[in-house]
Amino acid sequence: EVGRANTDLRKQFNATKEVILSAGVIGTPQVLMNSGIGESTELRAVGIEPIIQLRDVGKNFSDHPIVLVQWLVNPNGAVTIDDIIQNSTIHDQYLQQWKRNQTGPFTTTATSFGIWGRIPDNSTIFDTYPDPSSGRNSPHFELLPMNGGFAAFTEGQHSISMINFVVSPTSRKPPTPTYSH
């Protein structure tokens, strides 16, 4: 049953096989909990009648912090993404090239590969904190080198960037249901 607000006309849908709920990392647990699927005690505490007891709904939520590092470079005639963004003539030239034969800079993204890594198993940090990853073959961080930048520089300047993700953070905060029916 869906509707934009409590006062709107409601529409009901019936599934014959399965329902795939995809409302994002925050929205999916919220929809499930507001529908009565989750930890019964938590649901009752906010006035939601539990339908299915599933303790893990909304647990182990973690964010993936990102740090962007950017450097000005002198490309010595090479074209960076900055050229395409800053110069409409160059942009149009490469767009036409792509339309003609699907070649050139528009065939790829600003970053073509990623680097996944782990902190060494013998690092002293694990004396203080447990390993937050899902196993010895799972990464702790991801690095994405990028041909160009995110910040707007003066036209004609060029940059390279490195996007750094923490993919196995130690902090976890479970969302809680906040709306009652």
Summary of the structure (lengths in Angstrom):
residues: 181
radius of gyration: 23.9
end to end distance: 12.7
largest distance: 65.8
contacts: 398
relative contact order: 0.20
helix: 24%
strand: 18%
